[in-house]
Amino acid sequence: MSLMELTNFNIEQLFGFGEDSNPLLWLIWIIPLVLFMFYGQRIQLKISASEISKSLEKLKKFKTESRTELIDYIKTNLKPKNDPTPKLDRFFEHFTIMPVDLDPNGLVPKIRHIVRSREDYIRSQVRTFSDDMNRVEASKIENMLEVVTLLQMFHKVVRHFYLTAKKQNNYPLILPLQMMIPFIMEEAEALKGAVPALKQGQPIGDGIGSLVIGKMMLDTKKNTAAFETVWSESDYEGRKLLLLKAQGPIATVGRLGDAVQKIVLENKPDIIVMVDAALKLEGEESASIAQGFGASIGGIGTERYQIEEVATKYKIPTYAIIIKQSVKEAITLMTKKISDTAENVTSQIYECIKENTKAGQSALVIGVGNTAGISQ
């Protein structure tokens, strides 16, 4: 077939617009065109809203179920004199206002003060549920309280954008939510899955750094470094090791920033090695190990700021070893695949110390992560 034959067609014949055109065929082409021209955004809004509505119902279910689990756990295990539900519902609505950042000078200490004030308040209020509650039990409730609060916040924010877009028939407004909803649901499902492990006081994936250092601290004398944070000394081929982690088996991340400042001031280590869990990129293998440089620690950044400040002041090189995992693996029960990396990570710690220090020097080795169910 020649090019002339390919291009020589009658558009009226194609759409049925000729003298002998069929009106029904004409309507089949024109009506959908007109509908999409004038109502395309509304149709797309309805489709998108329907998909988000399903996720919203799921978030509501997660929020309700986790709230019920927490209340039932407190009533069953602590047997409080009064119904804890009203007080817990007030906790779920708590919010934190970050300090003014117009002048960033001195901002980090202000953030640290606000966050720690909130933590101290929740810690003291949780203790009011029972006079006989031990610290391990209290830490479980504090962690579950954070989970329920986050799930409630997810639900409220998604619902706000969903209802606003529907109210205004505003399709562009729902687009950002449509793009973000898969990530929100992934984290929400992970948070919901974390509750059983937290209730049982079992290790979660985020605690792999603490697990590695906890094993290295066995048979050593433990000392308090900061609030809910412990350290001890060990030796490796003529080098002094200063081992640091949050105090387990409490479900806590400790205050590593304060602890590092104290230990560095007193011992002047030659290098710092930090071991932590890290979120893997899509396509990367779970439980894979990578080495890098800098302070590997999550959170809002205040702890990392403290560590970076003291390391910079004394010119201490900081190395990082991370164990990669998904969001779900990080906050749910630690998998065997992740826990089995502990021996390999320990070998890499020793190798890093050997390569970057000489006999007679010292290294501060920090296990970062939630120490739920992980002793030392």
Secondary structure, DSSP 8 states (H G I E B T S, - for coil): --HHHHH---HHHHHT-STT--HHHHHHHHHHHHHHHHHHHHHHHHHHHHHHHHHHHHHHHHHHHHHHHHHHHHHHHT--SS--HHHHHHHHT--------SS-TTHHHHHHHHHHHHHHHHHHHHHTT-TT--HHHHHHHHHHHHHHHHHHHHHHHHHHHHHHHHHHT-HHHHHHHHHHHHHHHHHHHHHHHHHHHHHHT--BGGGHHHHHHHHHTTTS--EEEETTEEEEEEEETTEEEEEEEE-SSSS----HHHHHHHHHHHH--SEEEEEEEEE--TTS-TT-EEEEES----SSSHHHHHHHHHHHHTT--EEEEEEEE-HHHHHSB--HHHHTTHHHHHHHHHHHHHHH--TT-EEEEEE-S--TT---
